[in-house]
């Protein structure tokens, strides 16, 4: 199974142009980042059907939807996989976790 994890995925050819993963991984505009810190992404239990939810999430991430949602979902999950396996984002997550641990330790008060 390690062999399959290290092997790059086979290329997929789409009938319509789809954005490449590298372009989707580019940094968002500062204004959008600020907005995301104030509002949350749509929850999975949002009152809409699956097709609408796919269009909503893909639209937020600039992933086009053509005739089939399957191609868009393929790009969405490929993007997720790239973020999950990115050394840059792993380092950011570790830094965030260690900062949270430090602030929690600093906030504790010892009895006198």
C-alpha positions in Angstrom: 0.0 0.0 0.0 3.0 2.4 0.5 3.8 1.9 -3.1 0.4 3.3 -4.1 0.7 6.2 -1.8 4.0 7.4 -3.2 3.0 6.8 -6.8 1.6 9.9 -8.5 -2.0 9.6 -9.6 -2.7 8.9 -13.3 -3.5 12.0 -15.3 -7.2 12.7 -15.9 -8.3 14.4 -19.1 -11.4 16.5 -19.0 -13.6 17.4 -21.9 -13.9 21.0 -20.6 -11.0 23.1 -19.3 -10.6 22.7 -15.5 -8.2 24.8 -13.4 -5.0 23.1 -12.4 -4.4 22.4 -8.8 -1.4 24.8 -8.5 -3.6 27.8 -9.6 -6.3 26.8 -7.1 -3.7 26.6 -4.3 -2.7 30.3 -4.8 -3.2 32.6 -1.9 -6.6 34.2 -1.6 -7.0 38.0 -1.7 -6.5 39.6 1.7 -10.1 40.8 1.8 -11.4 37.3 1.4 -9.1 35.9 4.0 -10.3 38.6 6.4 -13.9 37.7 5.6 -13.3 34.0 6.3 -11.9 34.9 9.8 -15.3 36.6 10.5 -17.7 34.1 9.0 -17.5 30.3 8.7 -17.7 28.1 5.6 -21.1 26.6 4.9 -21.7 23.7 7.2 -22.3 20.2 5.9 -25.8 20.2 7.3 -26.9 23.3 5.4 -30.5 23.1 4.3 -29.9 22.4 0.6 -29.6 19.3 -1.6 -26.2 17.8 -2.4 -26.1 19.3 -5.9 -26.6 22.8 -4.5 -24.0 22.2 -1.8 -21.5 21.0 -4.4 -22.1 24.1 -6.6 -21.7 26.3 -3.5 -18.4 24.9 -2.3 -16.9 24.6 -5.8 -18.0 28.1 -6.6 -16.2 29.4 -3.5 -13.1 27.7 -4.6 -13.3 28.8 -8.2 -13.9 25.2 -9.5 -16.2 25.3 -12.5 -19.1 22.9 -12.8 -20.0 21.8 -16.3 -22.5 19.1 -17.2 -21.3 16.7 -14.6 -20.5 17.4 -10.9 -18.1 14.4 -10.9 -15.3 16.2 -12.7 -15.7 19.2 -10.3 -15.6 16.8 -7.3 -12.5 15.2 -8.7 -10.8 18.6 -8.8 -12.1 19.5 -5.3 -10.8 16.3 -3.7 -7.5 16.5 -5.6 -7.2 20.1 -4.2 -8.0 18.8 -0.7 -5.4 16.0 -1.0 -2.8 18.5 -2.1 -3.5 20.8 0.9 -3.5 17.9 3.3 -0.2 16.6 2.0 1.5 20.0 1.7 4.5 20.5 3.9 3.8 24.2 4.1 0.3 23.7 5.6 1.5 20.9 7.8 4.1 23.3 9.3 1.4 26.0 9.7 -0.9 23.6 11.5 1.9 22.4 13.8 2.8 26.0 14.6 -0.9 26.8 15.3 -1.2 23.8 17.6 2.0 24.6 19.5 0.8 28.2 19.9 -2.5 27.1 21.3 -0.7 24.8 23.8 1.5 27.7 24.9 -1.4 30.1 25.4 -3.3 27.4 27.3 -0.3 26.8 29.6 0.3 30.5 30.1 -3.3 31.1 31.0 -3.3 28.6 33.9 -3.0 30.0 37.3 -1.1 28.2 40.0 -2.6 28.3 43.5 -0.7 30.5 46.0 
